[in-house]
Amino acid sequence: MKYQVIVIGGGLGGLCSALHLSLKGIKVLLIEKNAYPKHKVCGE
């Protein structure tokens, strides 16, 4: 499968970017080095 966009980093910015791009029909690959779920809230 070919992707149109690769987002590196599954933080808040990466997740939002990947979500919005995919909702527009763009094929996105999101790469994150850590396992989910994370138990850290942004701003901690």
C-alpha distance matrix in Angstrom:
0.0 3.8 6.6 10.0 12.1 12.5 15.6 17.6 20.2 20.5 24.0 25.3 24.2 20.6 20.3 22.0 19.9 16.6 18.3 19.8 16.8 14.8 18.0 17.9 14.6 12.7 9.2 10.5 10.1 13.7 15.1 18.6 20.9 23.1 22.9 23.4 25.7 27.7 31.4 32.1 32.8 32.3 35.6 36.9
3.8 0.0 3.8 6.7 9.2 10.1 13.7 15.9 19.0 19.7 23.0 24.2 22.5 19.1 19.4 20.7 18.1 15.2 17.4 18.3 14.9 13.7 17.1 16.3 13.4 10.8 7.7 9.0 9.1 12.9 14.5 18.2 20.7 23.3 23.6 24.2 26.5 28.0 31.6 31.9 32.4 31.4 34.6 36.1
6.6 3.8 0.0 3.8 5.6 6.9 10.3 13.0 16.0 16.7 19.8 20.8 18.9 15.6 16.0 17.1 14.4 11.7 14.1 14.9 11.5 10.7 14.3 13.6 11.2 8.0 5.0 5.6 6.3 10.0 12.2 15.9 18.8 21.3 21.8 22.1 24.3 25.6 29.1 29.1 29.3 28.1 31.2 33.0
10.0 6.7 3.8 0.0 3.8 7.0 10.1 13.4 16.4 17.3 19.9 20.4 18.0 15.1 15.9 16.3 13.1 11.1 13.6 13.5 9.7 10.1 13.3 11.8 10.0 6.4 5.3 6.2 8.2 11.4 13.8 17.4 20.5 23.0 23.9 24.0 25.9 26.8 30.2 29.7 29.6 28.0 30.8 33.0
12.1 9.2 5.6 3.8 0.0 3.8 6.5 9.8 12.8 13.9 16.3 17.0 14.5 11.5 12.8 13.4 10.1 8.5 11.6 11.8 8.4 9.6 13.0 12.1 11.2 7.5 6.5 5.0 6.4 8.6 11.0 14.4 17.5 20.1 21.2 21.4 23.3 23.8 27.1 26.4 26.2 24.5 27.2 29.3
12.5 10.1 6.9 7.0 3.8 0.0 3.8 6.4 9.7 11.3 14.0 15.4 13.3 9.9 11.5 13.1 10.2 8.5 12.1 13.1 10.5 11.3 14.9 14.8 14.0 10.5 8.7 5.8 4.8 6.0 7.5 10.9 13.9 16.6 18.1 18.6 20.7 21.1 24.5 23.9 24.1 22.5 25.3 27.1
15.6 13.7 10.3 10.1 6.5 3.8 0.0 3.8 6.3 7.9 10.3 11.8 9.6 6.2 8.4 10.2 7.8 6.7 10.4 11.8 10.2 11.4 14.7 15.1 15.1 12.0 10.8 7.2 6.1 4.8 6.2 8.7 12.0 14.3 16.0 16.3 18.2 18.1 21.4 20.4 20.5 18.8 21.5 23.3
17.6 15.9 13.0 13.4 9.8 6.4 3.8 0.0 3.8 6.8 9.2 11.6 10.1 6.9 9.6 12.1 10.4 9.7 13.2 15.0 13.8 14.8 18.1 18.8 18.8 15.7 14.2 10.5 8.4 6.0 4.9 6.4 8.9 11.6 14.0 15.0 17.0 16.5 19.7 18.7 19.3 17.6 20.2 21.5
20.2 19.0 16.0 16.4 12.8 9.7 6.3 3.8 0.0 3.8 5.7 8.7 8.1 5.5 7.8 10.8 10.3 10.0 12.9 15.0 14.8 15.7 18.5 19.9 20.3 17.6 16.3 12.5 10.5 7.1 5.8 4.9 7.5 9.2 11.7 12.3 14.1 13.1 16.1 14.9 15.6 14.1 16.7 17.9
20.5 19.7 16.7 17.3 13.9 11.3 7.9 6.8 3.8 0.0 3.8 6.6 7.4 4.9 5.3 8.8 9.5 8.8 10.8 13.5 14.0 14.4 16.8 18.8 19.3 17.3 16.0 12.3 10.6 6.8 6.7 5.1 8.3 8.5 10.0 9.5 10.9 10.3 13.5 12.6 13.1 12.2 15.4 16.5
24.0 23.0 19.8 19.9 16.3 14.0 10.3 9.2 5.7 3.8 0.0 3.8 5.5 5.3 6.0 8.4 9.9 10.5 12.0 14.2 15.4 16.3 18.1 20.1 21.2 19.4 18.8 15.2 14.0 10.3 10.3 8.3 10.6 10.2 11.8 10.9 11.5 9.9 12.2 10.4 10.3 8.7 11.7 13.2
25.3 24.2 20.8 20.4 17.0 15.4 11.8 11.6 8.7 6.6 3.8 0.0 3.8 5.6 5.3 6.1 8.5 10.0 10.6 12.2 14.2 15.4 16.5 18.6 20.3 18.9 19.0 15.7 15.4 12.1 13.1 11.7 14.3 13.7 14.8 13.1 13.1 11.6 13.3 11.3 9.8 7.7 10.7 13.1
24.2 22.5 18.9 18.0 14.5 13.3 9.6 10.1 8.1 7.4 5.5 3.8 0.0 3.8 5.5 5.3 6.0 8.5 9.9 10.7 12.1 14.1 15.5 16.8 18.7 16.9 17.3 14.1 14.2 11.4 12.7 12.2 15.1 15.4 17.0 15.8 16.3 15.0 16.9 14.8 13.4 10.7 13.1 15.8
20.6 19.1 15.6 15.1 11.5 9.9 6.2 6.9 5.5 4.9 5.3 5.6 3.8 0.0 3.8 5.5 5.1 6.1 8.5 10.1 10.6 12.1 14.2 15.6 16.7 14.6 14.4 10.9 10.6 7.6 9.0 9.2 12.5 13.3 14.8 14.1 15.1 14.4 17.0 15.6 15.0 13.0 15.8 17.9
20.3 19.4 16.0 15.9 12.8 11.5 8.4 9.6 7.8 5.3 6.0 5.3 5.5 3.8 0.0 3.8 5.5 5.2 6.0 8.6 10.0 10.5 12.2 14.4 15.5 14.1 13.9 10.7 10.7 7.8 9.9 9.9 13.4 13.4 14.0 12.3 13.0 13.0 15.6 14.7 13.9 12.6 15.9 18.0
22.0 20.7 17.1 16.3 13.4 13.1 10.2 12.1 10.8 8.8 8.4 6.1 5.3 5.5 3.8 0.0 3.8 5.5 5.1 6.1 8.5 9.9 10.6 12.5 14.5 13.6 14.3 11.7 12.8 10.7 13.3 13.5 17.0 17.1 17.7 15.8 16.0 15.8 17.9 16.7 15.1 13.3 16.2 18.9
19.9 18.1 14.4 13.1 10.1 10.2 7.8 10.4 10.3 9.5 9.9 8.5 6.0 5.1 5.5 3.8 0.0 3.8 5.5 5.4 6.1 8.5 10.0 10.9 12.7 11.0 12.0 9.4 10.9 9.5 12.3 13.5 17.1 18.0 19.0 17.7 18.4 18.3 20.8 19.4 18.2 16.1 18.8 21.5
16.6 15.2 11.7 11.1 8.5 8.5 6.7 9.7 10.0 8.8 10.5 10.0 8.5 6.1 5.2 5.5 3.8 0.0 3.8 5.6 5.2 6.0 8.6 10.0 10.8 9.0 9.1 6.2 7.7 6.7 10.2 11.9 15.7 16.7 17.2 16.0 17.0 17.6 20.5 19.8 19.1 17.6 20.7 23.0
18.3 17.4 14.1 13.6 11.6 12.1 10.4 13.2 12.9 10.8 12.0 10.6 9.9 8.5 6.0 5.1 5.5 3.8 0.0 3.8 5.5 5.2 6.2 8.8 10.1 9.7 10.4 8.6 10.5 9.6 13.1 14.4 18.1 18.4 18.3 16.3 16.9 17.8 20.3 19.9 18.7 17.7 20.9 23.2
19.8 18.3 14.9 13.5 11.8 13.1 11.8 15.0 15.0 13.5 14.2 12.2 10.7 10.1 8.6 6.1 5.4 5.6 3.8 0.0 3.8 5.5 5.1 6.5 9.0 8.9 10.9 9.9 12.6 12.3 15.8 17.3 21.1 21.6 21.8 19.9 20.4 21.0 23.3 22.5 20.9 19.3 22.2 24.9
16.8 14.9 11.5 9.7 8.4 10.5 10.2 13.8 14.8 14.0 15.4 14.2 12.1 10.6 10.0 8.5 6.1 5.2 5.5 3.8 0.0 3.8 5.4 5.2 6.7 5.5 7.7 7.1 10.4 11.0 14.6 16.9 20.7 21.9 22.3 20.9 21.8 22.6 25.3 24.5 23.4 21.7 24.6 27.2
14.8 13.7 10.7 10.1 9.6 11.3 11.4 14.8 15.7 14.4 16.3 15.4 14.1 12.1 10.5 9.9 8.5 6.0 5.2 5.5 3.8 0.0 3.8 5.3 5.1 4.9 6.1 6.2 9.5 10.6 14.4 16.7 20.5 21.5 21.3 19.7 20.7 22.1 24.9 24.7 23.8 22.7 26.0 28.3
18.0 17.1 14.3 13.3 13.0 14.9 14.7 18.1 18.5 16.8 18.1 16.5 15.5 14.2 12.2 10.6 10.0 8.6 6.2 5.1 5.4 3.8 0.0 3.8 5.4 7.3 9.4 10.0 13.3 14.0 17.8 19.8 23.6 24.1 23.7 21.7 22.2 23.6 26.0 25.8 24.4 23.4 26.5 29.0
17.9 16.3 13.6 11.8 12.1 14.8 15.1 18.8 19.9 18.8 20.1 18.6 16.8 15.6 14.4 12.5 10.9 10.0 8.8 6.5 5.2 5.3 3.8 0.0 3.8 5.7 9.0 10.4 14.1 15.4 19.2 21.6 25.4 26.4 26.3 24.7 25.4 26.6 29.1 28.6 27.2 25.8 28.7 31.4
14.6 13.4 11.2 10.0 11.2 14.0 15.1 18.8 20.3 19.3 21.2 20.3 18.7 16.7 15.5 14.5 12.7 10.8 10.1 9.0 6.7 5.1 5.4 3.8 0.0 3.8 6.5 9.0 12.6 14.7 18.4 21.2 24.9 26.1 25.9 24.5 25.5 27.0 29.9 29.8 28.8 27.6 30.7 33.2
12.7 10.8 8.0 6.4 7.5 10.5 12.0 15.7 17.6 17.3 19.4 18.9 16.9 14.6 14.1 13.6 11.0 9.0 9.7 8.9 5.5 4.9 7.3 5.7 3.8 0.0 3.8 6.1 9.8 12.2 15.8 18.8 22.4 24.1 24.2 23.3 24.7 25.9 29.0 28.7 27.9 26.5 29.6 32.0
9.2 7.7 5.0 5.3 6.5 8.7 10.8 14.2 16.3 16.0 18.8 19.0 17.3 14.4 13.9 14.3 12.0 9.1 10.4 10.9 7.7 6.1 9.4 9.0 6.5 3.8 0.0 3.8 7.0 10.0 13.3 16.6 20.0 21.8 21.9 21.3 23.0 24.5 27.8 27.8 27.6 26.5 29.7 31.7
10.5 9.0 5.6 6.2 5.0 5.8 7.2 10.5 12.5 12.3 15.2 15.7 14.1 10.9 10.7 11.7 9.4 6.2 8.6 9.9 7.1 6.2 10.0 10.4 9.0 6.1 3.8 0.0 3.8 6.4 9.8 13.0 16.5 18.3 18.6 18.2 20.0 21.2 24.5 24.4 24.3 23.1 26.3 28.2
10.1 9.1 6.3 8.2 6.4 4.8 6.1 8.4 10.5 10.6 14.0 15.4 14.2 10.6 10.7 12.8 10.9 7.7 10.5 12.6 10.4 9.5 13.3 14.1 12.6 9.8 7.0 3.8 0.0 3.8 6.5 10.0 13.2 15.3 15.7 15.9 18.1 19.2 22.8 22.8 23.3 22.4 25.6 27.1
13.7 12.9 10.0 11.4 8.6 6.0 4.8 6.0 7.1 6.8 10.3 12.1 11.4 7.6 7.8 10.7 9.5 6.7 9.6 12.3 11.0 10.6 14.0 15.4 14.7 12.2 10.0 6.4 3.8 0.0 3.8 6.6 10.2 12.0 12.7 12.8 14.9 15.7 19.2 19.1 19.6 18.8 22.0 23.3
15.1 14.5 12.2 13.8 11.0 7.5 6.2 4.9 5.8 6.7 10.3 13.1 12.7 9.0 9.9 13.3 12.3 10.2 13.1 15.8 14.6 14.4 17.8 19.2 18.4 15.8 13.3 9.8 6.5 3.8 0.0 3.8 6.8 9.3 10.7 11.9 14.4 14.8 18.4 18.3 19.5 18.7 21.8 22.6
18.6 18.2 15.9 17.4 14.4 10.9 8.7 6.4 4.9 5.1 8.3 11.7 12.2 9.2 9.9 13.5 13.5 11.9 14.4 17.3 16.9 16.7 19.8 21.6 21.2 18.8 16.6 13.0 10.0 6.6 3.8 0.0 3.8 5.7 7.7 9.1 11.6 11.4 15.0 14.9 16.5 16.1 19.1 19.5
20.9 20.7 18.8 20.5 17.5 13.9 12.0 8.9 7.5 8.3 10.6 14.3 15.1 12.5 13.4 17.0 17.1 15.7 18.1 21.1 20.7 20.5 23.6 25.4 24.9 22.4 20.0 16.5 13.2 10.2 6.8 3.8 0.0 3.8 6.9 9.7 12.3 11.7 15.0 15.1 17.4 17.2 19.9 19.6
23.1 23.3 21.3 23.0 20.1 16.6 14.3 11.6 9.2 8.5 10.2 13.7 15.4 13.3 13.4 17.1 18.0 16.7 18.4 21.6 21.9 21.5 24.1 26.4 26.1 24.1 21.8 18.3 15.3 12.0 9.3 5.7 3.8 0.0 3.8 6.6 9.0 8.2 11.5 12.1 14.8 15.4 18.1 17.4
22.9 23.6 21.8 23.9 21.2 18.1 16.0 14.0 11.7 10.0 11.8 14.8 17.0 14.8 14.0 17.7 19.0 17.2 18.3 21.8 22.3 21.3 23.7 26.3 25.9 24.2 21.9 18.6 15.7 12.7 10.7 7.7 6.9 3.8 0.0 3.8 6.4 7.2 10.6 12.2 15.0 16.3 19.4 18.6
23.4 24.2 22.1 24.0 21.4 18.6 16.3 15.0 12.3 9.5 10.9 13.1 15.8 14.1 12.3 15.8 17.7 16.0 16.3 19.9 20.9 19.7 21.7 24.7 24.5 23.3 21.3 18.2 15.9 12.8 11.9 9.1 9.7 6.6 3.8 0.0 2.9 5.1 8.5 10.6 12.9 14.6 17.9 17.4
25.7 26.5 24.3 25.9 23.3 20.7 18.2 17.0 14.1 10.9 11.5 13.1 16.3 15.1 13.0 16.0 18.4 17.0 16.9 20.4 21.8 20.7 22.2 25.4 25.5 24.7 23.0 20.0 18.1 14.9 14.4 11.6 12.3 9.0 6.4 2.9 0.0 3.8 6.4 9.0 11.1 13.4 16.7 16.0
27.7 28.0 25.6 26.8 23.8 21.1 18.1 16.5 13.1 10.3 9.9 11.6 15.0 14.4 13.0 15.8 18.3 17.6 17.8 21.0 22.6 22.1 23.6 26.6 27.0 25.9 24.5 21.2 19.2 15.7 14.8 11.4 11.7 8.2 7.2 5.1 3.8 0.0 3.8 5.6 8.2 10.5 13.6 12.5
31.4 31.6 29.1 30.2 27.1 24.5 21.4 19.7 16.1 13.5 12.2 13.3 16.9 17.0 15.6 17.9 20.8 20.5 20.3 23.3 25.3 24.9 26.0 29.1 29.9 29.0 27.8 24.5 22.8 19.2 18.4 15.0 15.0 11.5 10.6 8.5 6.4 3.8 0.0 3.8 6.6 9.9 12.3 10.6
32.1 31.9 29.1 29.7 26.4 23.9 20.4 18.7 14.9 12.6 10.4 11.3 14.8 15.6 14.7 16.7 19.4 19.8 19.9 22.5 24.5 24.7 25.8 28.6 29.8 28.7 27.8 24.4 22.8 19.1 18.3 14.9 15.1 12.1 12.2 10.6 9.0 5.6 3.8 0.0 3.8 6.5 8.7 7.1
32.8 32.4 29.3 29.6 26.2 24.1 20.5 19.3 15.6 13.1 10.3 9.8 13.4 15.0 13.9 15.1 18.2 19.1 18.7 20.9 23.4 23.8 24.4 27.2 28.8 27.9 27.6 24.3 23.3 19.6 19.5 16.5 17.4 14.8 15.0 12.9 11.1 8.2 6.6 3.8 0.0 3.8 6.2 6.0
32.3 31.4 28.1 28.0 24.5 22.5 18.8 17.6 14.1 12.2 8.7 7.7 10.7 13.0 12.6 13.3 16.1 17.6 17.7 19.3 21.7 22.7 23.4 25.8 27.6 26.5 26.5 23.1 22.4 18.8 18.7 16.1 17.2 15.4 16.3 14.6 13.4 10.5 9.9 6.5 3.8 0.0 3.8 5.7
35.6 34.6 31.2 30.8 27.2 25.3 21.5 20.2 16.7 15.4 11.7 10.7 13.1 15.8 15.9 16.2 18.8 20.7 20.9 22.2 24.6 26.0 26.5 28.7 30.7 29.6 29.7 26.3 25.6 22.0 21.8 19.1 19.9 18.1 19.4 17.9 16.7 13.6 12.3 8.7 6.2 3.8 0.0 3.8
36.9 36.1 33.0 33.0 29.3 27.1 23.3 21.5 17.9 16.5 13.2 13.1 15.8 17.9 18.0 18.9 21.5 23.0 23.2 24.9 27.2 28.3 29.0 31.4 33.2 32.0 31.7 28.2 27.1 23.3 22.6 19.5 19.6 17.4 18.6 17.4 16.0 12.5 10.6 7.1 6.0 5.7 3.8 0.0
